[in-house]
Amino acid sequence: MKILYKTIRFILEILPSKDKRKLIIVACLLFLNSILELIGLGALLPVFSVLLEDNVLETNSFLKGIYDIFHLTDENQLIVLLSVLLLIVILLKNVVGLLIIKYNSTFALSLSKDFALKLHEIYYRKGFSFFKTTNSNVVVRNIRTATAQFSQFQVLGTLNFLNEIIVLSFIVFFIALYNFQILLLLIVTVIPPFLIFYTWVRKKSIELGTVSNKLTPILGKNMFQSIFGFVDVKIMGAEHDFRNKIKDNLEELVEADIKTTVYNLAPTRVIETSLMLAIAIIISFGVYLLPSKIELLKLLGLFAVAGYRIMPSINRMMIAINGLNRSHWIFDVLEPLKKESKIIEPIKEDRITFNNHLKLEDVSFIYPGSDTPVFEHVNLTIKKGEVIGLMGPSGAGKTTLMNILLGFLTPTEGKYFIDNTLLDETHIKSFYNKIGYVQQQVYLIDGTIAENVAFGCKHEEVNQVKLLDVLKKANLLDMINSLPAGINEIIGENGTKLSGGQKQRLGIARALYFESDIIFLDEATSALDSKTEKDITDSIQSLSDGELTIVIIAHRMSTLAYCDRIIEVSEKGLILK
Ligand SMILES: Nc1ncnc2c1ncn2[C@@H]1O[C@H](COP(=O)(O)OP(=O)(O)OP(=O)(O)O)[C@@H](O)[C@H]1O
């Protein structure tokens, strides 16, 4: 039961204060639920008493009271009345029980939503390096699966477990009051097999959790690689290799799921068998020791009622505890939320101006875990309105330099100034408002051209005049006018319906739409046809109006022709050409 203690501590540490207050309400509702369960169970007893006991009206004052209040004339009427009352009690108990389940589930599942959003925010704060070094499938698993399992298995699981313990304690208490021998028999027959089974399943549940938590992102990675790499996979004849990898992942996952299903369903069978053992013991001894078969039947009836309620209770406890064991891995994933629940200091934001220059001062950069610096003691000033071309051999550090200029990577040494303001956490948001970044692979959503240019804006907020203007500046208007739906044409996932050059020009249009002061452009290296190449070059050239600053990683001589300055990035540092 160490896992239960660990989980409760973890939940209390990770929960924000407002949710802790809700947790108290949830705990109270669970207590109410337990009382209702007990009332439901207790409501069966009067019916059984009338059915099984002779002269019940003489011995039982409670039933005699009901008999008199309703002016009944014989015992059969009492049986019918008690059955109707039993139905009403069970109905009410279940309606209230459902409402409690709804409240508790809403609480736990809303937590999963809040934690997913918080984790997303934490990862975003970790920044560029985190996303560059962490597989996207792991990120998705953590944000979606870990938080969902936390709410389902850990929060709801723990609550259910505690609820069942309360219910069970009440039942045991009342059975002890009613007939202590039955309780002893139940303890002797149910607990040992249950404990043996739990010990056996516990380790396996932890293992199964680890297997599926490890395999899910690997399966995701293999799936996505085979989908996005369709062309390469086909050409390289790697289709079967990929499918085999996916098959291996699926086989392991399916095996884990089968075991999980069996372990979740097995307790019912184990307990049912134990109860049958107890019934066999009662019958075997009862026929010899009890005075009549009616006495034996009464004992069996009582035992059956107790067993009927105890069995699902223990079963639910097992499912809950299996879930807790299986979600052991979540502790590490959600650990960052603990700190976050204590100090949620919003970053102070300051505005930045860009009227003069971007300036790198004595900057060095080395990737975490690497021995070789990409740059050492580099100085660079880019004036507002300049068009700067970055060139150099592959692996020299052009992209790294651009990422530093973009503020995605922080120099290991030295400083980066925008005008005379040091670029740090407080200014980064204001800086991002001033820049546009057109990557080699422009990120495009499966939406219309308009949605991709006015990225993130709602349809009704898109400024149509500005949209057409920027599309014209990016040399896209003619192409768009030839499309059946014009700017409302859907371009497919990752812009599959567009050429490489058109995608880059769409990226340029996006940067212009958001009125960027600086455009960073990583020119496509893929062989563009001469017309597309000229279109892009013309687009960029027509933009250089003395106000807009453009920094281009240039792969083509034609691009370099209209740059104000060319900087060669090489092993020796930055060389002005
Ligand atoms: N995340 C990373 N971790 C460690 N090293 C890295 C990382 N990213 C890049 N590097 C290394 O840093 C060096 C510079 O890489 P960078 O991508 O900046 O070169 P580049 O000039 O843009 O190359 P290309 O023209 O081929 O795109 C290379 O040696 C590369 O292996």
Ligand as a Chemical Component Dictionary entry (heavy atoms), coordinates in Angstrom:
data_LIG
# 
_chem_comp.id                   LIG 
_chem_comp.type                 NON-POLYMER 
_chem_comp.pdbx_formal_charge   0 
_chem_comp.three_letter_code    LIG 
# 
loop_
_chem_comp_atom.comp_id 
_chem_comp_atom.atom_id 
_chem_comp_atom.alt_atom_id 
_chem_comp_atom.type_symbol 
_chem_comp_atom.charge 
_chem_comp_atom.model_Cartn_x 
_chem_comp_atom.model_Cartn_y 
_chem_comp_atom.model_Cartn_z 
_chem_comp_atom.pdbx_ordinal 
LIG N1  N1  N 0 21.022 20.655 -31.225 1  
LIG C1  C1  C 0 22.331 20.497 -31.488 2  
LIG N2  N2  N 0 23.138 19.883 -30.587 3  
LIG C2  C2  C 0 24.452 19.724 -30.822 4  
LIG N3  N3  N 0 25.069 20.159 -31.936 5  
LIG C3  C3  C 0 24.330 20.775 -32.868 6  
LIG C4  C4  C 0 22.921 20.980 -32.699 7  
LIG N4  N4  N 0 22.453 21.628 -33.796 8  
LIG C5  C5  C 0 23.525 21.818 -34.607 9  
LIG N5  N5  N 0 24.646 21.308 -34.058 10 
LIG C6  C6  C 0 26.009 21.354 -34.614 11 
LIG O1  O1  O 0 26.381 22.728 -34.714 12 
LIG C7  C7  C 0 27.106 22.953 -35.916 13 
LIG C8  C8  C 0 26.445 24.076 -36.718 14 
LIG O2  O2  O 0 25.188 23.614 -37.176 15 
LIG P1  P1  P 0 24.209 24.554 -38.032 16 
LIG O3  O3  O 0 22.938 23.821 -38.221 17 
LIG O4  O4  O 0 24.155 25.881 -37.402 18 
LIG O5  O5  O 0 25.019 24.631 -39.419 19 
LIG P2  P2  P 0 24.528 25.281 -40.814 20 
LIG O6  O6  O 0 25.665 26.151 -41.258 21 
LIG O7  O7  O 0 23.227 25.922 -40.687 22 
LIG O8  O8  O 0 24.438 23.985 -41.730 23 
LIG P3  P3  P 0 23.490 23.740 -43.045 24 
LIG O9  O9  O 0 23.885 24.727 -44.081 25 
LIG O10 O10 O 0 23.847 22.352 -43.437 26 
LIG O11 O11 O 0 22.071 23.869 -42.589 27 
LIG C9  C9  C 0 27.148 21.633 -36.675 28 
LIG O12 O12 O 0 28.416 21.035 -36.417 29 
LIG C10 C10 C 0 26.045 20.809 -36.041 30 
LIG O13 O13 O 0 26.385 19.447 -36.017 31 
# 
loop_
_chem_comp_bond.comp_id 
_chem_comp_bond.atom_id_1 
_chem_comp_bond.atom_id_2 
_chem_comp_bond.value_order 
_chem_comp_bond.pdbx_ordinal 
LIG N1  C1  SING 1  
LIG C1  N2  SING 2  
LIG C1  C4  DOUB 3  
LIG N2  C2  DOUB 4  
LIG C2  N3  SING 5  
LIG N3  C3  DOUB 6  
LIG C3  C4  SING 7  
LIG C3  N5  SING 8  
LIG C4  N4  SING 9  
LIG N4  C5  DOUB 10 
LIG C5  N5  SING 11 
LIG N5  C6  SING 12 
LIG C6  O1  SING 13 
LIG C6  C10 SING 14 
LIG O1  C7  SING 15 
LIG C7  C8  SING 16 
LIG C7  C9  SING 17 
LIG C8  O2  SING 18 
LIG O2  P1  SING 19 
LIG P1  O3  DOUB 20 
LIG P1  O4  SING 21 
LIG P1  O5  SING 22 
LIG O5  P2  SING 23 
LIG P2  O6  DOUB 24 
LIG P2  O7  SING 25 
LIG P2  O8  SING 26 
LIG O8  P3  SING 27 
LIG P3  O9  DOUB 28 
LIG P3  O10 SING 29 
LIG P3  O11 SING 30 
LIG C9  O12 SING 31 
LIG C9  C10 SING 32 
LIG C10 O13 SING 33 
# 
